[in-house]
Amino acid sequence: MIGIGQGFKPPGALLVLLGAITIIFGMLPGVTFFIPLPSLRGELRKPIPRWHGRLWFVAIGALLIYLGVTHWRK
């Protein structure tokens, strides 16, 4: 794939901040996580276990922090 220029790379501090916000949002007490599923009457919101939703938010936040610290170096 041929790229023109460097493309948009957000600053590392922005990715670290976004990762921290994602982790904090996922750890808020009383949050219920849902999976949207199609049904005959529209969209069905099936709840998933709280630990599973938090695991996803922590994983995405950790990935953003990692990318921010390494600045996508190769």
C-alpha positions as CSV (number, residue, x, y, z in Angstrom):
1,M,0.0,0.0,0.0
2,I,1.4,3.4,-1.0
3,G,1.0,6.1,1.6
4,I,1.2,9.8,0.9
5,G,3.1,11.6,3.7
6,Q,3.2,10.4,7.3
7,G,-0.6,10.4,7.7
8,F,-2.2,11.5,11.0
9,K,-0.5,10.3,14.1
10,P,-1.9,11.6,17.3
11,P,0.5,12.8,20.0
12,G,1.6,10.2,22.5
13,A,0.2,12.1,25.4
14,L,-3.2,12.2,23.8
15,L,-3.3,8.4,23.4
16,V,-2.2,7.9,27.0
17,L,-4.9,10.3,28.3
18,L,-7.5,8.6,26.1
19,G,-6.4,5.1,27.4
20,A,-6.6,6.3,31.0
21,I,-10.1,7.7,30.5
22,T,-11.2,4.5,28.8
23,I,-10.0,2.4,31.8
24,I,-11.6,4.8,34.3
25,F,-14.9,4.7,32.4
26,G,-14.9,0.9,32.3
27,M,-14.3,0.7,36.1
28,L,-17.2,3.0,37.2
29,P,-19.4,1.3,39.7
30,G,-22.9,0.3,38.7
31,V,-22.2,0.1,35.0
32,T,-24.1,-2.5,33.0
33,F,-22.6,-3.7,29.7
34,F,-24.8,-4.8,26.8
35,I,-24.4,-6.5,23.5
36,P,-26.9,-5.3,20.8
37,L,-28.5,-8.2,19.0
38,P,-30.9,-8.1,16.1
39,S,-34.4,-9.5,16.8
40,L,-37.8,-9.5,15.2
41,R,-38.9,-6.5,17.3
42,G,-35.9,-4.4,16.7
43,E,-32.7,-4.5,18.7
44,L,-32.3,-6.6,21.8
45,R,-29.8,-5.5,24.4
46,K,-28.5,-8.6,26.1
47,P,-26.5,-7.9,29.3
48,I,-23.1,-9.5,29.6
49,P,-21.2,-10.2,32.8
50,R,-19.7,-7.1,34.4
51,W,-16.2,-8.6,34.6
52,H,-16.3,-9.3,30.8
53,G,-17.2,-5.7,30.0
54,R,-14.6,-4.3,32.3
55,L,-12.0,-6.6,30.8
56,W,-12.6,-5.2,27.3
57,F,-12.4,-1.6,28.5
58,V,-9.1,-2.3,30.4
59,A,-7.7,-4.1,27.4
60,I,-8.5,-1.3,25.0
61,G,-7.2,1.3,27.4
62,A,-4.0,-0.6,27.9
63,L,-3.5,-0.8,24.2
64,L,-4.0,2.9,23.8
65,I,-1.5,3.6,26.6
66,Y,1.0,1.3,25.0
67,L,0.6,2.9,21.6
68,G,1.0,6.4,23.2
69,V,4.1,5.4,25.1
70,T,5.8,3.8,22.1
71,H,4.5,6.4,19.6
72,W,3.9,3.5,17.2
73,R,7.6,3.0,16.7
74,K,8.6,0.1,14.5
